[in-house]
Amino acid sequence: MPTSEQAYTAVFICQMLSNMLQPITVFRYDKKFKTIYIQAGLNDSLEILITEEGDWDFEQ
């Protein structure tokens, strides 16, 4: 299960993407690495990784 920090950050990121009218294609919690992965954008060009601590960054 995601941590509380991850859950709050995920909601924040999804709301931000929604406000910018960006579609969210993939939303996945990885049990092995304990991270949340979000892929979004018109061309799936935005990849966001959320750590257990609730920190997030764009992936490349």
CHARMM-style PDB file with segment names, atoms N, HN, CA, C and O in Angstrom:
ATOM      1  N   MET     1       0.826  -1.184   0.000  1.00  0.00      PROA
ATOM      2  CA  MET     1       0.000   0.000   0.000  1.00  0.00      PROA
ATOM      3  C   MET     1       0.877   1.257   0.000  1.00  0.00      PROA
ATOM      4  O   MET     1       1.933   1.286   0.632  1.00  0.00      PROA
ATOM      5  N   PRO     2       0.436   2.277  -0.705  1.00  0.00      PROA
ATOM      6  CA  PRO     2       1.176   3.540  -0.692  1.00  0.00      PROA
ATOM      7  C   PRO     2       1.128   4.186   0.693  1.00  0.00      PROA
ATOM      8  O   PRO     2       0.189   3.971   1.459  1.00  0.00      PROA
ATOM      9  N   THR     3       2.147   4.975   0.999  1.00  0.00      PROA
ATOM     10  HN  THR     3       2.910   5.151   0.377  1.00  0.00      PROA
ATOM     11  CA  THR     3       2.159   5.717   2.254  1.00  0.00      PROA
ATOM     12  C   THR     3       1.191   6.900   2.150  1.00  0.00      PROA
ATOM     13  O   THR     3       0.758   7.261   1.056  1.00  0.00      PROA
ATOM     14  N   SER     4       0.863   7.488   3.280  1.00  0.00      PROA
ATOM     15  HN  SER     4       1.214   7.195   4.169  1.00  0.00      PROA
ATOM     16  CA  SER     4      -0.013   8.663   3.284  1.00  0.00      PROA
ATOM     17  C   SER     4       0.594   9.797   2.466  1.00  0.00      PROA
ATOM     18  O   SER     4      -0.108  10.486   1.726  1.00  0.00      PROA
ATOM     19  N   GLU     5       1.901   9.982   2.606  1.00  0.00      PROA
ATOM     20  HN  GLU     5       2.472   9.423   3.207  1.00  0.00      PROA
ATOM     21  CA  GLU     5       2.585  11.037   1.858  1.00  0.00      PROA
ATOM     22  C   GLU     5       2.468  10.811   0.362  1.00  0.00      PROA
ATOM     23  O   GLU     5       2.223  11.751  -0.395  1.00  0.00      PROA
ATOM     24  N   GLN     6       2.642   9.563  -0.068  1.00  0.00      PROA
ATOM     25  HN  GLN     6       2.841   8.799   0.547  1.00  0.00      PROA
ATOM     26  CA  GLN     6       2.501   9.228  -1.485  1.00  0.00      PROA
ATOM     27  C   GLN     6       1.085   9.498  -1.966  1.00  0.00      PROA
ATOM     28  O   GLN     6       0.886  10.056  -3.045  1.00  0.00      PROA
ATOM     29  N   ALA     7       0.116   9.110  -1.180  1.00  0.00      PROA
ATOM     30  HN  ALA     7       0.277   8.657  -0.303  1.00  0.00      PROA
ATOM     31  CA  ALA     7      -1.284   9.288  -1.575  1.00  0.00      PROA
ATOM     32  C   ALA     7      -1.622  10.762  -1.741  1.00  0.00      PROA
ATOM     33  O   ALA     7      -2.242  11.145  -2.733  1.00  0.00      PROA
ATOM     34  N   TYR     8      -1.222  11.597  -0.780  1.00  0.00      PROA
ATOM     35  HN  TYR     8      -0.719  11.286   0.026  1.00  0.00      PROA
ATOM     36  CA  TYR     8      -1.493  13.034  -0.875  1.00  0.00      PROA
ATOM     37  C   TYR     8      -0.798  13.647  -2.085  1.00  0.00      PROA
ATOM     38  O   TYR     8      -1.377  14.473  -2.791  1.00  0.00      PROA
ATOM     39  N   THR     9       0.447  13.240  -2.322  1.00  0.00      PROA
ATOM     40  HN  THR     9       0.918  12.569  -1.749  1.00  0.00      PROA
ATOM     41  CA  THR     9       1.190  13.762  -3.470  1.00  0.00      PROA
ATOM     42  C   THR     9       0.555  13.316  -4.773  1.00  0.00      PROA
ATOM     43  O   THR     9       0.473  14.097  -5.720  1.00  0.00      PROA
ATOM     44  N   ALA    10       0.104  12.066  -4.834  1.00  0.00      PROA
ATOM     45  HN  ALA    10       0.171  11.431  -4.064  1.00  0.00      PROA
ATOM     46  CA  ALA    10      -0.530  11.553  -6.048  1.00  0.00      PROA
ATOM     47  C   ALA    10      -1.804  12.334  -6.369  1.00  0.00      PROA
ATOM     48  O   ALA    10      -2.060  12.666  -7.527  1.00  0.00      PROA
ATOM     49  N   VAL    11      -2.590  12.621  -5.351  1.00  0.00      PROA
ATOM     50  HN  VAL    11      -2.382  12.352  -4.411  1.00  0.00      PROA
ATOM     51  CA  VAL    11      -3.814  13.409  -5.573  1.00  0.00      PROA
ATOM     52  C   VAL    11      -3.451  14.804  -6.062  1.00  0.00      PROA
ATOM     53  O   VAL    11      -4.080  15.323  -6.985  1.00  0.00      PROA
ATOM     54  N   PHE    12      -2.439  15.415  -5.449  1.00  0.00      PROA
ATOM     55  HN  PHE    12      -1.928  14.994  -4.699  1.00  0.00      PROA
ATOM     56  CA  PHE    12      -1.982  16.745  -5.861  1.00  0.00      PROA
ATOM     57  C   PHE    12      -1.537  16.748  -7.324  1.00  0.00      PROA
ATOM     58  O   PHE    12      -1.932  17.624  -8.094  1.00  0.00      PROA
ATOM     59  N   ILE    13      -0.715  15.766  -7.706  1.00  0.00      PROA
ATOM     60  HN  ILE    13      -0.394  15.055  -7.081  1.00  0.00      PROA
ATOM     61  CA  ILE    13      -0.204  15.681  -9.083  1.00  0.00      PROA
ATOM     62  C   ILE    13      -1.353  15.450 -10.063  1.00  0.00      PROA
ATOM     63  O   ILE    13      -1.416  16.107 -11.103  1.00  0.00      PROA
ATOM     64  N   CYS    14      -2.256  14.531  -9.747  1.00  0.00      PROA
ATOM     65  HN  CYS    14      -2.204  13.997  -8.902  1.00  0.00      PROA
ATOM     66  CA  CYS    14      -3.385  14.253 -10.645  1.00  0.00      PROA
ATOM     67  C   CYS    14      -4.277  15.477 -10.797  1.00  0.00      PROA
ATOM     68  O   CYS    14      -4.758  15.760 -11.895  1.00  0.00      PROA
ATOM     69  N   GLN    15      -4.503  16.208  -9.705  1.00  0.00      PROA
ATOM     70  HN  GLN    15      -4.112  15.978  -8.814  1.00  0.00      PROA
ATOM     71  CA  GLN    15      -5.311  17.425  -9.783  1.00  0.00      PROA
ATOM     72  C   GLN    15      -4.612  18.478 -10.642  1.00  0.00      PROA
ATOM     73  O   GLN    15      -5.253  19.161 -11.440  1.00  0.00      PROA
ATOM     74  N   MET    16      -3.299  18.603 -10.473  1.00  0.00      PROA
ATOM     75  HN  MET    16      -2.779  18.048  -9.824  1.00  0.00      PROA
ATOM     76  CA  MET    16      -2.523  19.561 -11.261  1.00  0.00      PROA
ATOM     77  C   MET    16      -2.597  19.208 -12.755  1.00  0.00      PROA
ATOM     78  O   MET    16      -2.802  20.087 -13.592  1.00  0.00      PROA
ATOM     79  N   LEU    17      -2.433  17.943 -13.078  1.00  0.00      PROA
ATOM     80  HN  LEU    17      -2.267  17.229 -12.398  1.00  0.00      PROA
ATOM     81  CA  LEU    17      -2.518  17.509 -14.477  1.00  0.00      PROA
ATOM     82  C   LEU    17      -3.911  17.760 -15.035  1.00  0.00      PROA
ATOM     83  O   LEU    17      -4.056  18.202 -16.176  1.00  0.00      PROA
ATOM     84  N   SER    18      -4.923  17.485 -14.246  1.00  0.00      PROA
ATOM     85  HN  SER    18      -4.805  17.126 -13.319  1.00  0.00      PROA
ATOM     86  CA  SER    18      -6.299  17.701 -14.672  1.00  0.00      PROA
ATOM     87  C   SER    18      -6.569  19.182 -14.925  1.00  0.00      PROA
ATOM     88  O   SER    18      -7.220  19.539 -15.907  1.00  0.00      PROA
ATOM     89  N   ASN    19      -6.074  20.035 -14.049  1.00  0.00      PROA
ATOM     90  HN  ASN    19      -5.545  19.745 -13.251  1.00  0.00      PROA
ATOM     91  CA  ASN    19      -6.254  21.481 -14.233  1.00  0.00      PROA
ATOM     92  C   ASN    19      -5.587  21.978 -15.514  1.00  0.00      PROA
ATOM     93  O   ASN    19      -6.042  22.949 -16.119  1.00  0.00      PROA
ATOM     94  N   MET    20      -4.505  21.311 -15.926  1.00  0.00      PROA
ATOM     95  HN  MET    20      -4.135  20.522 -15.435  1.00  0.00      PROA
ATOM     96  CA  MET    20      -3.802  21.678 -17.156  1.00  0.00      PROA
ATOM     97  C   MET    20      -4.359  20.924 -18.367  1.00  0.00      PROA
ATOM     98  O   MET    20      -3.798  20.988 -19.461  1.00  0.00      PROA
ATOM     99  N   LEU    21      -5.480  20.201 -18.155  1.00  0.00      PROA
ATOM    100  HN  LEU    21      -5.935  20.149 -17.266  1.00  0.00      PROA
ATOM    101  CA  LEU    21      -6.147  19.431 -19.213  1.00  0.00      PROA
ATOM    102  C   LEU    21      -5.235  18.391 -19.858  1.00  0.00      PROA
ATOM    103  O   LEU    21      -5.287  18.172 -21.069  1.00  0.00      PROA
ATOM    104  N   GLN    22      -4.400  17.753 -19.039  1.00  0.00      PROA
ATOM    105  HN  GLN    22      -4.358  17.931 -18.056  1.00  0.00      PROA
ATOM    106  CA  GLN    22      -3.498  16.712 -19.515  1.00  0.00      PROA
ATOM    107  C   GLN    22      -4.086  15.341 -19.168  1.00  0.00      PROA
ATOM    108  O   GLN    22      -4.389  15.080 -18.004  1.00  0.00      PROA
ATOM    109  N   PRO    23      -4.249  14.475 -20.153  1.00  0.00      PROA
ATOM    110  CA  PRO    23      -4.779  13.140 -19.855  1.00  0.00      PROA
ATOM    111  C   PRO    23      -3.766  12.294 -19.079  1.00  0.00      PROA
ATOM    112  O   PRO    23      -2.561  12.383 -19.313  1.00  0.00      PROA
ATOM    113  N   ILE    24      -4.264  11.483 -18.165  1.00  0.00      PROA
ATOM    114  HN  ILE    24      -5.243  11.410 -17.975  1.00  0.00      PROA
ATOM    115  CA  ILE    24      -3.433  10.555 -17.408  1.00  0.00      PROA
ATOM    116  C   ILE    24      -3.630   9.175 -18.020  1.00  0.00      PROA
ATOM    117  O   ILE    24      -4.732   8.626 -18.000  1.00  0.00      PROA
ATOM    118  N   THR    25      -2.553   8.624 -18.563  1.00  0.00      PROA
ATOM    119  HN  THR    25      -1.658   9.070 -18.580  1.00  0.00      PROA
ATOM    120  CA  THR    25      -2.624   7.353 -19.272  1.00  0.00      PROA
ATOM    121  C   THR    25      -2.345   6.170 -18.351  1.00  0.00      PROA
ATOM    122  O   THR    25      -3.032   5.150 -18.418  1.00  0.00      PROA
ATOM    123  N   VAL    26      -1.337   6.309 -17.491  1.00  0.00      PROA
ATOM    124  HN  VAL    26      -0.779   7.137 -17.437  1.00  0.00      PROA
ATOM    125  CA  VAL    26      -0.944   5.220 -16.595  1.00  0.00      PROA
ATOM    126  C   VAL    26      -0.809   5.757 -15.178  1.00  0.00      PROA
ATOM    127  O   VAL    26      -0.196   6.800 -14.953  1.00  0.00      PROA
ATOM    128  N   PHE    27      -1.388   5.035 -14.228  1.00  0.00      PROA
ATOM    129  HN  PHE    27      -1.886   4.187 -14.410  1.00  0.00      PROA
ATOM    130  CA  PHE    27      -1.235   5.324 -12.803  1.00  0.00      PROA
ATOM    131  C   PHE    27      -0.973   3.980 -12.148  1.00  0.00      PROA
ATOM    132  O   PHE    27      -1.849   3.115 -12.138  1.00  0.00      PROA
ATOM    133  N   ARG    28       0.234   3.790 -11.594  1.00  0.00      PROA
ATOM    134  HN  ARG    28       0.946   4.492 -11.601  1.00  0.00      PROA
ATOM    135  CA  ARG    28       0.603   2.458 -11.108  1.00  0.00      PROA
ATOM    136  C   ARG    28       1.397   2.547  -9.815  1.00  0.00      PROA
ATOM    137  O   ARG    28       2.294   3.379  -9.685  1.00  0.00      PROA
ATOM    138  N   TYR    29       1.066   1.688  -8.861  1.00  0.00      PROA
ATOM    139  HN  TYR    29       0.337   1.012  -8.967  1.00  0.00      PROA
ATOM    140  CA  TYR    29       1.858   1.534  -7.647  1.00  0.00      PROA
ATOM    141  C   TYR    29       2.709   0.286  -7.794  1.00  0.00      PROA
ATOM    142  O   TYR    29       2.186  -0.804  -8.026  1.00  0.00      PROA
ATOM    143  N   ASP    30       4.026   0.442  -7.658  1.00  0.00      PROA
ATOM    144  HN  ASP    30       4.452   1.327  -7.469  1.00  0.00      PROA
ATOM    145  CA  ASP    30       4.951  -0.680  -7.782  1.00  0.00      PROA
ATOM    146  C   ASP    30       5.283  -1.205  -6.388  1.00  0.00      PROA
ATOM    147  O   ASP    30       5.957  -0.524  -5.614  1.00  0.00      PROA
ATOM    148  N   LYS    31       4.814  -2.414  -6.060  1.00  0.00      PROA
ATOM    149  HN  LYS    31       4.267  -2.967  -6.689  1.00  0.00      PROA
ATOM    150  CA  LYS    31       5.030  -2.993  -4.738  1.00  0.00      PROA
ATOM    151  C   LYS    31       6.507  -3.265  -4.459  1.00  0.00      PROA
ATOM    152  O   LYS    31       6.966  -3.123  -3.326  1.00  0.00      PROA
ATOM    153  N   LYS    32       7.238  -3.652  -5.485  1.00  0.00      PROA
ATOM    154  HN  LYS    32       6.864  -3.767  -6.406  1.00  0.00      PROA
ATOM    155  CA  LYS    32       8.649  -3.999  -5.294  1.00  0.00      PROA
ATOM    156  C   LYS    32       9.479  -2.770  -4.925  1.00  0.00      PROA
ATOM    157  O   LYS    32      10.276  -2.816  -3.988  1.00  0.00      PROA
ATOM    158  N   PHE    33       9.296  -1.677  -5.657  1.00  0.00      PROA
ATOM    159  HN  PHE    33       8.649  -1.640  -6.419  1.00  0.00      PROA
ATOM    160  CA  PHE    33      10.090  -0.469  -5.422  1.00  0.00      PROA
ATOM    161  C   PHE    33       9.372   0.541  -4.528  1.00  0.00      PROA
ATOM    162  O   PHE    33       9.954   1.551  -4.132  1.00  0.00      PROA
ATOM    163  N   LYS    34       8.108   0.265  -4.214  1.00  0.00      PROA
ATOM    164  HN  LYS    34       7.635  -0.555  -4.536  1.00  0.00      PROA
ATOM    165  CA  LYS    34       7.278   1.118  -3.360  1.00  0.00      PROA
ATOM    166  C   LYS    34       7.212   2.551  -3.882  1.00  0.00      PROA
ATOM    167  O   LYS    34       7.399   3.517  -3.142  1.00  0.00      PROA
ATOM    168  N   THR    35       6.940   2.655  -5.187  1.00  0.00      PROA
ATOM    169  HN  THR    35       6.789   1.871  -5.788  1.00  0.00      PROA
ATOM    170  CA  THR    35       6.818   3.954  -5.835  1.00  0.00      PROA
ATOM    171  C   THR    35       5.511   4.016  -6.620  1.00  0.00      PROA
ATOM    172  O   THR    35       4.937   2.992  -6.987  1.00  0.00      PROA
ATOM    173  N   ILE    36       5.059   5.239  -6.865  1.00  0.00      PROA
ATOM    174  HN  ILE    36       5.526   6.071  -6.566  1.00  0.00      PROA
ATOM    175  CA  ILE    36       3.904   5.464  -7.730  1.00  0.00      PROA
ATOM    176  C   ILE    36       4.431   6.065  -9.020  1.00  0.00      PROA
ATOM    177  O   ILE    36       5.219   7.011  -9.002  1.00  0.00      PROA
ATOM    178  N   TYR    37       3.994   5.511 -10.131  1.00  0.00      PROA
ATOM    179  HN  TYR    37       3.354   4.743 -10.146  1.00  0.00      PROA
ATOM    180  CA  TYR    37       4.398   5.980 -11.458  1.00  0.00      PROA
ATOM    181  C   TYR    37       3.166   6.537 -12.162  1.00  0.00      PROA
ATOM    182  O   TYR    37       2.123   5.886 -12.216  1.00  0.00      PROA
ATOM    183  N   ILE    38       3.297   7.742 -12.698  1.00  0.00      PROA
ATOM    184  HN  ILE    38       4.144   8.271 -12.654  1.00  0.00      PROA
ATOM    185  CA  ILE    38       2.218   8.361 -13.459  1.00  0.00      PROA
ATOM    186  C   ILE    38       2.760   8.745 -14.827  1.00  0.00      PROA
ATOM    187  O   ILE    38       3.791   9.411 -14.930  1.00  0.00      PROA
ATOM    188  N   GLN    39       2.064   8.323 -15.875  1.00  0.00      PROA
ATOM    189  HN  GLN    39       1.227   7.782 -15.791  1.00  0.00      PROA
ATOM    190  CA  GLN    39       2.401   8.720 -17.239  1.00  0.00      PROA
ATOM    191  C   GLN    39       1.226   9.531 -17.761  1.00  0.00      PROA
ATOM    192  O   GLN    39       0.079   9.087 -17.715  1.00  0.00      PROA
ATOM    193  N   ALA    40       1.528  10.734 -18.260  1.00  0.00      PROA
ATOM    194  HN  ALA    40       2.460  11.095 -18.298  1.00  0.00      PROA
ATOM    195  CA  ALA    40       0.456  11.634 -18.668  1.00  0.00      PROA
ATOM    196  C   ALA    40       0.916  12.505 -19.827  1.00  0.00      PROA
ATOM    197  O   ALA    40       2.061  12.428 -20.272  1.00  0.00      PROA
ATOM    198  N   GLY    41      -0.008  13.338 -20.305  1.00  0.00      PROA
ATOM    199  HN  GLY    41      -0.938  13.401 -19.943  1.00  0.00      PROA
ATOM    200  CA  GLY    41       0.294  14.272 -21.387  1.00  0.00      PROA
ATOM    201  C   GLY    41      -0.330  13.817 -22.685  1.00  0.00      PROA
ATOM    202  O   GLY    41      -0.664  12.645 -22.862  1.00  0.00      PROA
ATOM    203  N   LEU    42      -0.479  14.755 -23.577  1.00  0.00      PROA
ATOM    204  HN  LEU    42      -0.207  15.707 -23.434  1.00  0.00      PROA
ATOM    205  CA  LEU    42      -1.109  14.456 -24.863  1.00  0.00      PROA
ATOM    206  C   LEU    42      -0.352  13.396 -25.645  1.00  0.00      PROA
ATOM    207  O   LEU    42      -0.968  12.594 -26.349  1.00  0.00      PROA
ATOM    208  N   ASN    43       0.961  13.376 -25.537  1.00  0.00      PROA
ATOM    209  HN  ASN    43       1.461  14.027 -24.966  1.00  0.00      PROA
ATOM    210  CA  ASN    43       1.782  12.377 -26.234  1.00  0.00      PROA
ATOM    211  C   ASN    43       2.455  11.426 -25.246  1.00  0.00      PROA
ATOM    212  O   ASN    43       3.491  10.838 -25.556  1.00  0.00      PROA
ATOM    213  N   ASP    44       1.870  11.274 -24.057  1.00  0.00      PROA
ATOM    214  HN  ASP    44       1.029  11.752 -23.804  1.00  0.00      PROA
ATOM    215  CA  ASP    44       2.478  10.468 -22.986  1.00  0.00      PROA
ATOM    216  C   ASP    44       3.894  10.931 -22.680  1.00  0.00      PROA
ATOM    217  O   ASP    44       4.754  10.119 -22.341  1.00  0.00      PROA
ATOM    218  N   SER    45       4.141  12.234 -22.798  1.00  0.00      PROA
ATOM    219  HN  SER    45       3.442  12.894 -23.074  1.00  0.00      PROA
ATOM    220  CA  SER    45       5.484  12.769 -22.643  1.00  0.00      PROA
ATOM    221  C   SER    45       5.850  13.107 -21.200  1.00  0.00      PROA
ATOM    222  O   SER    45       7.005  13.428 -20.920  1.00  0.00      PROA
ATOM    223  N   LEU    46       4.888  13.040 -20.282  1.00  0.00      PROA
ATOM    224  HN  LEU    46       3.949  12.780 -20.510  1.00  0.00      PROA
ATOM    225  CA  LEU    46       5.165  13.338 -18.882  1.00  0.00      PROA
ATOM    226  C   LEU    46       5.221  12.042 -18.081  1.00  0.00      PROA
ATOM    227  O   LEU    46       4.252  11.283 -18.050  1.00  0.00      PROA
ATOM    228  N   GLU    47       6.348  11.794 -17.440  1.00  0.00      PROA
ATOM    229  HN  GLU    47       7.135  12.411 -17.465  1.00  0.00      PROA
ATOM    230  CA  GLU    47       6.519  10.618 -16.595  1.00  0.00      PROA
ATOM    231  C   GLU    47       6.915  11.109 -15.214  1.00  0.00      PROA
ATOM    232  O   GLU    47       7.927  11.793 -15.060  1.00  0.00      PROA
ATOM    233  N   ILE    48       6.125  10.764 -14.216  1.00  0.00      PROA
ATOM    234  HN  ILE    48       5.303  10.208 -14.341  1.00  0.00      PROA
ATOM    235  CA  ILE    48       6.344  11.250 -12.858  1.00  0.00      PROA
ATOM    236  C   ILE    48       6.476  10.061 -11.926  1.00  0.00      PROA
ATOM    237  O   ILE    48       5.702   9.107 -12.004  1.00  0.00      PROA
ATOM    238  N   LEU    49       7.470  10.125 -11.039  1.00  0.00      PROA
ATOM    239  HN  LEU    49       8.099  10.900 -10.976  1.00  0.00      PROA
ATOM    240  CA  LEU    49       7.713   9.070 -10.066  1.00  0.00      PROA
ATOM    241  C   LEU    49       7.582   9.670  -8.671  1.00  0.00      PROA
ATOM    242  O   LEU    49       8.200  10.692  -8.371  1.00  0.00      PROA
ATOM    243  N   ILE    50       6.771   9.031  -7.812  1.00  0.00      PROA
ATOM    244  HN  ILE    50       6.269   8.201  -8.056  1.00  0.00      PROA
ATOM    245  CA  ILE    50       6.550   9.497  -6.446  1.00  0.00      PROA
ATOM    246  C   ILE    50       7.151   8.469  -5.488  1.00  0.00      PROA
ATOM    247  O   ILE    50       6.786   7.294  -5.526  1.00  0.00      PROA
ATOM    248  N   THR    51       8.077   8.914  -4.627  1.00  0.00      PROA
ATOM    249  HN  THR    51       8.373   9.868  -4.596  1.00  0.00      PROA
ATOM    250  CA  THR    51       8.742   8.020  -3.678  1.00  0.00      PROA
ATOM    251  C   THR    51       7.889   7.807  -2.435  1.00  0.00      PROA
ATOM    252  O   THR    51       6.845   8.439  -2.270  1.00  0.00      PROA
ATOM    253  N   GLU    52       8.340   6.915  -1.565  1.00  0.00      PROA
ATOM    254  HN  GLU    52       9.188   6.401  -1.698  1.00  0.00      PROA
ATOM    255  CA  GLU    52       7.635   6.624  -0.313  1.00  0.00      PROA
ATOM    256  C   GLU    52       7.472   7.871   0.556  1.00  0.00      PROA
ATOM    257  O   GLU    52       6.480   8.011   1.271  1.00  0.00      PROA
ATOM    258  N   GLU    53       8.443   8.764   0.490  1.00  0.00      PROA
ATOM    259  HN  GLU    53       9.249   8.649  -0.091  1.00  0.00      PROA
ATOM    260  CA  GLU    53       8.438   9.968   1.312  1.00  0.00      PROA
ATOM    261  C   GLU    53       7.493  11.038   0.761  1.00  0.00      PROA
ATOM    262  O   GLU    53       7.269  12.058   1.412  1.00  0.00      PROA
ATOM    263  N   GLY    54       6.942  10.815  -0.423  1.00  0.00      PROA
ATOM    264  HN  GLY    54       7.124   9.986  -0.952  1.00  0.00      PROA
ATOM    265  CA  GLY    54       6.055  11.776  -1.045  1.00  0.00      PROA
ATOM    266  C   GLY    54       6.768  12.747  -1.967  1.00  0.00      PROA
ATOM    267  O   GLY    54       6.146  13.651  -2.526  1.00  0.00      PROA
ATOM    268  N   ASP    55       8.084  12.562  -2.130  1.00  0.00      PROA
ATOM    269  HN  ASP    55       8.589  11.828  -1.676  1.00  0.00      PROA
ATOM    270  CA  ASP    55       8.854  13.387  -3.065  1.00  0.00      PROA
ATOM    271  C   ASP    55       8.536  12.926  -4.480  1.00  0.00      PROA
ATOM    272  O   ASP    55       8.278  11.743  -4.706  1.00  0.00      PROA
ATOM    273  N   TRP    56       8.553  13.845  -5.427  1.00  0.00      PROA
ATOM    274  HN  TRP    56       8.763  14.806  -5.243  1.00  0.00      PROA
ATOM    275  CA  TRP    56       8.263  13.485  -6.803  1.00  0.00      PROA
ATOM    276  C   TRP    56       9.211  14.209  -7.740  1.00  0.00      PROA
ATOM    277  O   TRP    56       9.769  15.256  -7.412  1.00  0.00      PROA
ATOM    278  N   ASP    57       9.373  13.623  -8.908  1.00  0.00      PROA
ATOM    279  HN  ASP    57       8.919  12.773  -9.175  1.00  0.00      PROA
ATOM    280  CA  ASP    57      10.251  14.198  -9.933  1.00  0.00      PROA
ATOM    281  C   ASP    57       9.832  13.659 -11.284  1.00  0.00      PROA
ATOM    282  O   ASP    57       9.221  12.596 -11.387  1.00  0.00      PROA
ATOM    283  N   PHE    58      10.171  14.412 -12.317  1.00  0.00      PROA
ATOM    284  HN  PHE    58      10.667  15.276 -12.233  1.00  0.00      PROA
ATOM    285  CA  PHE    58       9.938  13.960 -13.685  1.00  0.00      PROA
ATOM    286  C   PHE    58      10.998  12.946 -14.075  1.00  0.00      PROA
ATOM    287  O   PHE    58      12.180  13.139 -13.791  1.00  0.00      PROA
ATOM    288  N   GLU    59      10.587  11.882 -14.716  1.00  0.00      PROA
ATOM    289  HN  GLU    59       9.627  11.725 -14.947  1.00  0.00      PROA
ATOM    290  CA  GLU    59      11.511  10.868 -15.230  1.00  0.00      PROA
ATOM    291  C   GLU    59      11.866  11.194 -16.663  1.00  0.00      PROA
ATOM    292  O   GLU    59      11.125  11.896 -17.350  1.00  0.00      PROA
ATOM    293  N   GLN    60      12.992  10.688 -17.114  1.00  0.00      PROA
ATOM    294  HN  GLN    60      13.595  10.117 -16.556  1.00  0.00      PROA
ATOM    295  CA  GLN    60      13.393  10.904 -18.510  1.00  0.00      PROA
ATOM    296  C   GLN    60      13.726   9.607 -19.172  1.00  0.00      PROA
ATOM    297  OT1 GLN    60      14.084   9.589 -20.349  1.00  0.00      PROA
TER     298      GLN     60
END
